[in-house]
Amino acid sequence: MNRKRAYLSLAFAALLLCGARRPSPIHNVNAKDAELLIRDVGVTLIDVRSAKEYSNGCIPGAKSIPLAELSSRLKELPKDKTEPLLMYDRNGEKSARAARLLYESGRKDIYNLTGGIAAWAAAQKPIQLPQK
């Protein structure tokens, strides 16, 4: 766990060096940085699109919690509110709202995939059909 937190600190520092304006608990990341977070940190990946959109393909390892259900399903997220979460949707708009909602619920380390799964696919990152 300490290694994960150290990596997150380094990752955040790198994001700041790449142009982030001020520290914030909500970090917008591109597909490349999101892939690093998924692979190296093991963030909890949340797809906030509708169940139908999710069923057409998702980022491997993503849990479907549609934005409309997020408030009522917060208990499905890790109990530790400092655990990093990576949110995405189709284009980054709903996931930004989801990130704000999570911040307001007390979450401390939230990432939003800028451009959503569309940007992920455009960067030729893997998409899979959800596990049944």
C-alpha positions in Angstrom: 0.0 0.0 0.0 2.8 2.5 0.8 4.3 1.7 -2.6 1.0 2.5 -4.3 0.7 5.8 -2.4 4.3 6.7 -3.3 3.6 6.0 -7.0 0.4 8.1 -6.8 2.5 11.0 -5.4 5.0 10.7 -8.2 2.2 10.3 -10.8 0.5 13.4 -9.4 3.8 15.3 -9.5 4.3 14.3 -13.1 0.7 15.5 -13.9 1.5 18.9 -12.4 4.7 19.2 -14.4 2.7 18.4 -17.6 0.4 21.4 -17.1 -2.0 20.9 -14.2 -2.7 24.4 -12.8 -3.3 23.7 -9.1 -3.6 20.7 -6.8 -7.1 19.2 -6.9 -8.6 15.9 -5.7 -10.0 15.5 -9.2 -7.4 14.9 -11.9 -8.2 14.9 -15.6 -6.0 12.4 -17.4 -5.6 11.3 -21.0 -5.8 7.7 -22.2 -2.0 7.1 -21.9 -1.9 8.3 -18.3 -5.1 6.4 -17.5 -3.5 3.2 -18.8 -0.5 3.8 -16.6 -2.8 4.3 -13.6 -4.7 1.1 -14.3 -1.6 -1.0 -15.0 0.8 0.4 -12.3 -1.4 1.6 -9.5 -4.5 -0.6 -9.8 -7.1 2.2 -9.6 -10.8 1.2 -9.3 -12.2 1.8 -12.7 -15.8 3.0 -12.9 -17.8 3.2 -16.1 -20.6 5.7 -15.6 -22.4 5.2 -18.9 -25.8 3.5 -19.2 -25.9 -0.3 -18.8 -26.7 -0.6 -22.6 -23.6 1.5 -23.5 -21.5 -0.6 -21.1 -22.7 -3.8 -22.7 -21.4 -2.7 -26.1 -17.8 -2.6 -24.8 -15.8 -1.3 -21.8 -12.3 -0.8 -20.6 -11.0 -4.1 -19.2 -11.6 -4.3 -15.5 -14.3 -1.5 -15.3 -17.2 -1.7 -13.0 -20.5 -0.4 -14.4 -22.2 2.2 -12.1 -24.3 4.5 -14.3 -24.2 8.1 -13.2 -27.9 8.1 -12.4 -27.3 5.3 -9.9 -24.0 6.5 -8.4 -25.3 8.2 -5.4 -27.2 5.1 -4.3 -24.3 2.8 -5.0 -21.5 4.5 -3.2 -21.2 1.5 -0.8 -19.9 -0.5 -3.8 -16.8 1.6 -4.0 -13.7 0.8 -1.8 -14.3 1.6 1.9 -11.0 3.6 2.1 -11.9 7.0 0.7 -8.3 7.7 -0.2 -8.2 4.7 -2.7 -7.8 6.1 -6.2 -10.8 6.0 -8.6 -10.8 6.4 -12.3 -14.1 7.5 -13.9 -15.0 7.4 -17.6 -18.0 7.7 -19.9 -18.5 8.1 -23.6 -16.8 11.5 -23.9 -15.8 12.8 -20.5 -18.8 14.9 -19.6 -20.8 12.5 -17.3 -17.6 11.2 -15.7 -16.6 14.8 -14.8 -20.0 15.1 -13.0 -19.5 11.7 -11.4 -16.0 12.8 -10.2 -17.5 16.0 -8.6 -20.2 13.9 -6.9 -17.6 11.5 -5.5 -15.5 14.5 -4.3 -18.5 15.9 -2.5 -19.1 12.5 -0.9 -15.6 12.6 0.7 -13.4 10.9 -1.9 -9.9 12.1 -1.9 -8.2 10.8 -5.1 -10.4 10.9 -8.2 -9.3 10.6 -11.9 -11.4 11.5 -14.9 -10.6 10.1 -18.3 -10.7 13.2 -20.6 -12.5 12.3 -23.7 -13.9 9.1 -22.2 -13.9 5.8 -23.9 -13.9 7.5 -27.3 -10.5 9.0 -26.5 -9.4 5.6 -25.1 -10.4 3.8 -28.4 -8.8 6.6 -30.5 -5.5 5.9 -28.6 -5.9 2.3 -29.6 -6.2 1.0 -26.0 -8.0 -2.3 -25.4 -11.8 -2.5 -25.2 -13.6 -5.7 -24.2 -17.2 -7.0 -23.8 -18.1 -7.0 -20.1 -17.7 -10.1 -18.1 -21.0 -11.8 -17.4 
